[in-house]
C-alpha cells in the first residue's frame, strides 16, 4: 500500500495531465478519428510506462522477481518508440514515412521481445539482462543492442524535426512550429534523464507535449471556417489589424449561381462547390505571403503581403485557370493597398466594384437570371 501511495504522489502531475487530455479530446474535438485516438494513446502509454518502471524499481531488489523486472524494462523499451510513432501519426500525413516508422517500431519490438521469449543467455546478453547476485539487488547489464530503441525513437524524432523545419516556410508553418516545440520539450527531458539530473521526467513531458499540441490544434480550429477550413471572418479582422503596413493588396472573390445550385441540386452540392472553390483559392495563393478567408456564404477574400509588383495579377490568373477546369464560376476583383491613410477602404471598394462588374458580365453572357434570395 505504501508503494502504491508513493507512485501516486510521484506521478500525480502525469495522471492529472492524462485525464485532462483524454477529457479534452473526447468532449471537444470534432475532427478526424486519428486526432481523437492518437492523443489518448500517447498519454495512456506515458502512464503505462511510468507504472512499468515503478514496478521494475520495486521488484529488482528480489531474486525471485527477475523475470518481472526484465518484463517491465522490456515494456519501456518497446512502448517509448511507439509513443513517438503515435505523435508522428498525429502530426504528419506522409503515408510512406508512416509505413517506414511502423516498420522500425515492429523491428524494435522484435529485438527486445527476443530477450524475454528466447531463454538463452547468448540472445538476452545482446540486448539487456539482470544478473542475480545472492544477497544483493538484481544488477542490470546493457548489451550491444541496448540502444536500438533509442536509435529507432531518435530516427523518428529526427524526421519530425526535419519535416517541421521544411514546413516552417509552408502553409502549415504554425503546426510545424508547435511540433518543433514539442520535440524540444521531449529532447530536454531525455537529456536531463540520461544525465541523471532528474528522474521520472520524460513521461510527464510526453503528456505535457501532447496537451500543448492538442491545445494548439484547438486554437487553430477556432480560427477556421467549419466547412472550407479557410480562415474565418473573425480571423480576417484580427489579421487585418496585425498586418498594418505589411498589407500590399487584396483579392475579393464571390461565387456565381450558388443559390441556383442549392435550389436545383441541394445544399450538399452547394457545399461541394464552396469547398472546391476554397481549395482552389488556397492552392493558388502564395502561402508565404497570402492568406485566404471565407467571409461568409459564397464570399472570399485573399490578403496579400507580397512586395512583388505582379503578385495579385499572377494569383488571379492561376485562380481563373484552375476554375476553368471546374463546373463552377466565380467573380473576382483585386486592388493594391498603399501606405496612405484610408488606402485599404479604397482598395476594398475598387476590388468590390471590379468583382460586381465581373459578376454582371457573367450573367449577361450566360443569360442566367440572377437570384439574390
N, C-alpha and C positions, 0 to 999 in steps of 0.2 A: 504493500500500500504506500509506503514511503517512497518507493521507486517511482510509482505512477504519479504521485504528487510532485516529485521533483521534475519529471518530464513535463507535466502540465505547466509548471511555473517557468521552466527554461524555454518552453516553446509557446508561451501564451500569445505573444505577438503574432507568430506564424499562424496559429489556429484562428485568431481573430481575423487576420487578413484573408485566410482561406474561406471562412464562412462569409465574409464581406464580399469577396469576388464572386462566389457562387450565387449569393443572393442577388447581387447587382446584375449578373449576366442573365439569370433566369427570369428576373422581373422586368428588366428594362430593354434588353437587346432584341430587336426585331429585324434580324438580318440573316445572312446565310448560316446554315447549320454549323459550318466549321467555326464561325465566330462565336458560337454558343458553346460548342463542345470542347474546343481546344483550351480556353482559359480554365475550365473546370478540371480538365485532365492535368494541366500544368500545376495548379495549386494543390490538387489532390496528390499528385506524385511527389511534390515537395514535402507534404505531411507524411506520406508513406515512407520516404527516405529517412526523415527525422526519426520515425518510430523504429525503423530497422537499425539505424545507427545507435539509438538509445539502447535497444535490446542487446546489440553487439557489445557495447561498452559494459553492460550489466552482467553478461554471461562469460566474458573472456577471462574471468578470474577462476573459472572452474573447468577442470579437465574433461568432465563428462558432458560438457556443452560445446565441445569443439565443433561439431557439425552445425549447430545452431549459429555459432559465431561466424563460421565460414559462409553459411547461407545468407545471413544478414548483410555481410560485407559484399557478397555476390549481388544482392539486390541493389545496393548502392551503385555498383559499377554498371549494372545493366540499365537502371532506370534513369540515371542522370543524362546520358546521351539521348534517351527517349524524350526527356523533357525539352531538350534543345530542338529536337525534331518537331515536337508539338508547337513550339514557338515559331519555327520556320513555316509550318503549315498555316499558322495564323497570320504571319507577316508577308509571305510571298506566295505567288501563284504559278511559278515555273514548274510544270509537271515533271520535266526531265530531271531537274535538280532535286525535286522532292523524291523521285524514284531512286536516285543515287543515294540520297540521305537515308532513306529507309533501308536500302541495301547495306549501308555502313552500320546502321543500328542492329540489323539482323546478324551481321558478321561479328559485331561486338558481343551480342548475346551468346553466339555460338562459342566464342573464345572463353568467356567466363563461365558458361554453363559446363564446359568440359571439366572445370575444377571440381564441381560437386557431383557430376554424373559419372565421370570416369575415375574410379577409385585406384589411381596409380600415382605414386609419388613423382614419377617422371613427368606426367602431364600436369599435375597440380603445381609442381615446382616451377613450371614455365610461367605461371600467372601469379598466384599468391597462395600461401598456406599458413596454417597455425601450427607451431611446434609445441608439443607437450613436454614440459619440464616438471617432474614431480615436486610438489610443494610450492610451485611458482605459478603466477598467472600465465595464460597462453601467450606465446610470443609470435607476433605477426611478422611474416617474411615476404618480401617482394621478389617476384621472378622477372625474367627478361620481358615478358609481355604484360607486366603490371600496368604500364602506362598506355596500353592500347585504347582503353576507354577515354583517356584524356586526349589521345590523338583524334579519335572519332568526334568527340564533342568539340575539340578545337578546330577541326576541319569545317564543321558545320557553322560554328561561330564565325570563323574567318570568312566564309561565304556570305553570311549575313552582313558582316562589316563591308565587304566588297560591294554587294548588291545595294546596300544602303548609301554608300558613298557615290556610286554611279547614279542612284535615283535622286540624290540631292539636287541635281540640275534638271530633274524631270517634273512631270505633273504631280507626282505623289511625294514631293520632297518633304512635306511635313510628316508623313508616315515614315519615311526613311530616317528622318532626324529622331523621331520617337524611338525607332528600332535601335539606332546607334546609342541613344541614352540608356536604353535597357541593357544592351550589351556591355556598356561601360560600367553600369551598376554591378552586373554579374562578374565582369573581369576583375574589378577591385575586390569583390568578395572572395574570389578564387585566390588572388594574391595574398590577401590577409589570412585566409585559412591555411594555405600551403606554407606560408612563412611562420605559422603558429602565433601570429599576433592576436588572432581572435578565433574563437571556437563557435561552432553551430551558427555560422553567419550566412552561408551560401543558400540554405533552404529558405530562410526568411527573405533574403534578397531576391530569390526567384519569384516568390509570391509578390513582393513589392513591385518588381519589374512588370509582372503580369497585370497587376492592378493599375499601374501607371499607363500601360499600353491600352488597356480597356477604357480607362477614362479618356485617353486621347481619342480613341475611336468614337466614343460617345460625343465628345466635343466636336469632332469633325462632322459627325452625322447631324448634329444640331444646326450646323451651318448650311446644310444642303437641302435641296428640294426632294421630297419623298419619291416623286415619280421619275424624274430625269437624273437625279444625283448631281445636277449642277448646283452652284451656289444659289441661295435663295434671295428674296427681296431684302430681308433684314441684313444679310451679309453684304449685299450690294451697297447699302447706305453706310455700313460700318467701314467697308474697304474704301469707299469713295472719300470719306473723311481722312483716312490714313494716307492715301496716295498723295494728296496735296498737289504740289507742282510736278510730281513724277508722272502724273496722268497726261498723256500726249494725244489721245484720241479715243473714239468710241464707234461702235457699230451697233445699230439698232436693227432687230430682226422681228418680223411678225409673220405668222403662218397664214396662208390664204385658204379659205374654204374649210376651216376646221369644223364649223357648225354643220356644214353640209355632210361632212364625213360622219359626225356624231349622229345626225338625224337619219342618214341613209344606211350606215354600216354599223352603228352602235358606238358607245363610248370607249369600248375596248380598242376598236380600230383607231379612234381618235388618240388614245393613249399611245398606241404603237407609233402613230405619226409623230407625236410630240417627242417621244424618246428617240426616234430616228433622227429628227432634226437636231435634238440636243447632242447626240453622239457626233453628228457631222460638225456642229459648231465647236465642240470640244476638241475634235481631232484636227480641225482646220486652224484653230488659234495657236499661236506660238506660246507654248506652255512656259517659256522663260520670262515672258513679258506681258502676256494677255490673260485675262480672267473672264470666264463665261458665267452668266447668271440667267436664271429664269425669274422674270419679274412677276409672273402670274399668267394664268391662262395660256395663250399662244404667243406671249411677248417675251423676247430675249434681248439681252444686251451684252456686248463684249467691251470691256475696258482695256485699253492698251497703254502700256508704259514704254513701248518701244520707241527708240530715238531714230529708227530707220525711216527715211522720208517716204518710202513706198510701202510701209508695213500694212497700212489699212487696205490699200488697193490690192495688194498681194493676197491678203487674207480673204477679202471679198471675192476675188476671182477663184480661190480654192473652194470657198463655200458654194459658189454658183456651179462650179464644175461638178462637185460632189452631189448637189441637189438635182442636177440633170440626170443622174443615174437612179433617181427615186421617182415614185408616182406623186410626190408631194411638191407644193410650190410655196415659196416664201417671198416676202417683200423686204427689202433692206435699204438702209441709208447709213451714211457714215460721215464723220467730220473730225477735223483735228481740234485739239484743245491747246490753247496758248496759255501763257502765264498772266495774261490780262485779267483784271477783276471781272467776273461775270462771264468769262470765256466758256465755262462748262455749260451754262444755261444756253448760251448762243449755239454751241456745238450740238446740244441736245435738240434744239429747235431746228437747226439745219438738217441734222440726220433724220429727224422725225418728218419734216416736210419732204425730204427725198424719199423716205420709205412710203409715205402716203401717195406720192406721185407714182412710185413703182407699183403700188397696190392698185391704183386707179387704172394704170396701163394694163395690168394683168386682167382685170375684169372687163376692160374694153376689148382686148384681143380675144379672150375666151368667150365672151358673150354670156358668162355666168352671172346670174343675179346675185348681187352682194347681199348677204343676210347677216344682220348685226345682232339679231335677238334669237 
